[in-house]
Amino acid sequence: MTKTALVVGATGIIGSSILKHIASLEDWETVGISRHQPEDTHGADYYVEADLLNEEEITKALHDVPAVTHIFYAAYQDYDPLSKEQITVNTTMLQSAVQAVEATSSQLQRVVLMQGAKVYGAHISAFKTPARESDPRHMPPNFYYNQEDYLRNHQAGKNWSWTILRPDVVCGYSVGTPMNLSMVIAVYASISKELGLPLRFPGKEVTYRSLAQVTDAGLLARCSVWSALHEPCAFETFNITNGDFFRWEHMWPVIAEEFQMDTGPVQTITLSDFMPLQKGLWEEMQEKYSLQAIPFDKLAAWPFGDFIFNVEYDVMSDTNKVKQFGFTEVVNSDDMFRQLLREFQEQRLIPKFSG
């Protein structure tokens, strides 16, 4: 039986990776949805345009595609974490998507909802590590809690089920994505090299030496589909990261080697202040190295880099549970960064320095 996946947040790093992965599988059709259809639909069989805050608009759009059997929800709108908008907007988008599918399909089987380490308070302060799925919530607000409570309450007594995944710092090939650390690193390193600088860690010394983790977007996509089809995953929550931990003081030389650069001492700067001033230089580099003509402000999310590189405590998720349920794949984070940086070069997002 052919399954139909609706990927909500299809233009983001997670959604686009899920679309690309499912496109390689048999017996699946994919539907991407966003306000505007992107040039690259990442192999989606169908693509619909709709305002994710408008349930009626989504419902109308879904009438033109096959009945959805699985929802992969990865949409996100960024606001101040303590603001009312952060909760109402993100919860409303989830509600609209789920209820629109219910109105147009009697075949819904599973909703896979993306969360993240912020559910443990990773964005607030030091928290218990390694974080486990059973850990108690922090003091609200946290829009993840509202989304999860909605899903639990709305599903009660219905024939479909849900699964929640909690990745952290998802890295992959995606341009214009607000939370893609790999592009922050790639552009920062490229500009540093062009200026003849060593590769300096731009965050705090304590961050340089703290434990960190990331999630490969491809790994997350494969785990997403596995969790959607694996019956024991119904009504379960899983942390999903690469499975290793690292310190930036050890990862930084790995990155520098890919750019054929020396590392320098930590020099703390605010990327969101300094890097926009390099726009003119980047435009010169685009011409010099025949790079893709992507606007500089769409390449990297400097505020996200500032956040990650200034976390003053360990960030660690326990991934034993997902392995115990059967998803045992892991990714070496050193190799992930090497592979992504080489892919960015091959795709002419950044100059080709290695190889």
URCORTA-V472252 format. One record per backbone hydrogen bond with DSSP energy under -1.0 kcal/mol. CO is the residue of the C=O (numbers start at 1). NH is the residue of the N-H. E is the energy in kcal/mol with one decimal. If there is no record, write none. Layout:
co=<CO & CO>
nh=<NH & NH>
e=<E & E>
This chain:
co=<3 & 4 & 4 & 5 & 6 & 7 & 8 & 9 & 12 & 13 & 14 & 15 & 16 & 17 & 18 & 19 & 21 & 22 & 27 & 29 & 30 & 31 & 32 & 33 & 33 & 34 & 41 & 46 & 48 & 51 & 54 & 55 & 56 & 57 & 58 & 61 & 62 & 69 & 69 & 70 & 71 & 72 & 73 & 80 & 84 & 85 & 87 & 88 & 89 & 90 & 91 & 92 & 93 & 94 & 95 & 96 & 97 & 98 & 99 & 101 & 109 & 110 & 111 & 112 & 113 & 116 & 117 & 117 & 118 & 121 & 121 & 131 & 132 & 142 & 142 & 143 & 144 & 145 & 146 & 147 & 148 & 149 & 150 & 151 & 155 & 161 & 162 & 163 & 164 & 165 & 166 & 169 & 171 & 180 & 181 & 182 & 183 & 184 & 185 & 186 & 187 & 188 & 189 & 190 & 191 & 192 & 193 & 198 & 199 & 201 & 202 & 204 & 205 & 208 & 211 & 212 & 214 & 215 & 216 & 217 & 218 & 219 & 220 & 221 & 222 & 223 & 224 & 225 & 226 & 230 & 231 & 233 & 236 & 238 & 242 & 246 & 247 & 247 & 248 & 251 & 252 & 253 & 254 & 255 & 256 & 257 & 262 & 270 & 270 & 271 & 275 & 276 & 278 & 279 & 280 & 281 & 282 & 283 & 284 & 285 & 286 & 292 & 295 & 296 & 298 & 300 & 301 & 302 & 303 & 304 & 305 & 307 & 308 & 309 & 316 & 319 & 320 & 321 & 322 & 323 & 326 & 332 & 333 & 334 & 335 & 336 & 337 & 338 & 339 & 340 & 341 & 342 & 343 & 344 & 344 & 345 & 348>
nh=<29 & 69 & 70 & 31 & 72 & 33 & 74 & 12 & 16 & 17 & 18 & 19 & 20 & 21 & 22 & 23 & 24 & 25 & 3 & 5 & 46 & 7 & 48 & 9 & 10 & 50 & 44 & 32 & 34 & 54 & 58 & 59 & 60 & 61 & 62 & 64 & 65 & 109 & 110 & 6 & 112 & 8 & 114 & 83 & 88 & 89 & 91 & 92 & 93 & 94 & 95 & 96 & 97 & 98 & 99 & 100 & 101 & 102 & 103 & 105 & 161 & 71 & 163 & 73 & 165 & 119 & 120 & 122 & 121 & 124 & 125 & 318 & 135 & 145 & 146 & 147 & 148 & 149 & 150 & 151 & 152 & 153 & 154 & 155 & 158 & 111 & 235 & 113 & 238 & 115 & 240 & 215 & 217 & 184 & 185 & 186 & 187 & 188 & 189 & 190 & 191 & 192 & 193 & 194 & 195 & 197 & 196 & 200 & 264 & 267 & 269 & 208 & 209 & 249 & 315 & 246 & 242 & 171 & 220 & 221 & 222 & 223 & 224 & 225 & 226 & 227 & 228 & 229 & 230 & 233 & 234 & 236 & 164 & 166 & 331 & 212 & 250 & 251 & 252 & 255 & 256 & 257 & 258 & 259 & 261 & 260 & 199 & 273 & 274 & 275 & 278 & 279 & 282 & 283 & 284 & 285 & 286 & 287 & 288 & 289 & 291 & 294 & 298 & 299 & 176 & 302 & 305 & 306 & 307 & 308 & 309 & 310 & 311 & 204 & 131 & 323 & 324 & 325 & 327 & 326 & 328 & 336 & 337 & 338 & 339 & 340 & 341 & 342 & 343 & 344 & 345 & 346 & 347 & 349 & 350 & 348 & 292>
e=<-2.6 & -2.5 & -2.2 & -3.0 & -2.9 & -1.4 & -3.1 & -1.3 & -2.5 & -1.0 & -2.2 & -2.4 & -2.3 & -2.2 & -2.7 & -1.9 & -1.5 & -1.9 & -2.6 & -3.0 & -2.0 & -2.9 & -2.7 & -1.1 & -1.1 & -1.7 & -1.7 & -2.5 & -1.6 & -2.3 & -2.2 & -2.7 & -2.2 & -2.0 & -2.3 & -1.3 & -1.4 & -3.3 & -1.4 & -2.9 & -3.3 & -2.5 & -2.0 & -2.2 & -2.8 & -2.3 & -2.3 & -2.3 & -2.1 & -1.4 & -2.5 & -2.8 & -2.1 & -2.5 & -2.6 & -1.9 & -2.0 & -2.3 & -1.6 & -2.0 & -2.4 & -2.3 & -2.5 & -3.1 & -2.6 & -2.0 & -1.9 & -1.4 & -1.5 & -1.9 & -1.7 & -3.0 & -2.2 & -1.5 & -1.1 & -2.6 & -2.7 & -2.7 & -2.3 & -2.5 & -2.6 & -2.5 & -3.3 & -2.0 & -2.9 & -2.1 & -3.3 & -2.7 & -2.6 & -3.3 & -1.8 & -1.8 & -2.9 & -1.3 & -2.5 & -2.2 & -2.4 & -2.2 & -2.7 & -2.0 & -2.3 & -2.1 & -2.5 & -2.3 & -1.8 & -2.8 & -1.5 & -1.1 & -1.8 & -2.1 & -2.3 & -2.1 & -1.0 & -2.3 & -2.2 & -2.0 & -2.5 & -2.7 & -2.4 & -2.2 & -2.2 & -2.4 & -2.3 & -2.0 & -2.2 & -2.8 & -1.5 & -1.4 & -2.1 & -2.1 & -2.0 & -1.7 & -2.3 & -2.9 & -2.0 & -3.0 & -1.9 & -1.9 & -2.9 & -2.0 & -2.7 & -2.2 & -1.2 & -1.0 & -2.5 & -1.1 & -3.2 & -1.7 & -2.4 & -2.5 & -2.2 & -1.2 & -2.6 & -2.3 & -1.7 & -2.2 & -2.6 & -1.5 & -2.7 & -2.7 & -2.2 & -2.1 & -2.1 & -1.1 & -1.3 & -1.0 & -1.6 & -2.5 & -2.1 & -2.5 & -2.6 & -1.2 & -1.0 & -1.9 & -3.0 & -1.2 & -2.6 & -1.7 & -2.2 & -1.1 & -1.0 & -2.2 & -2.3 & -2.2 & -2.9 & -2.6 & -2.5 & -2.0 & -2.1 & -2.7 & -1.6 & -2.5 & -2.3 & -3.0 & -1.1 & -1.5 & -2.9>
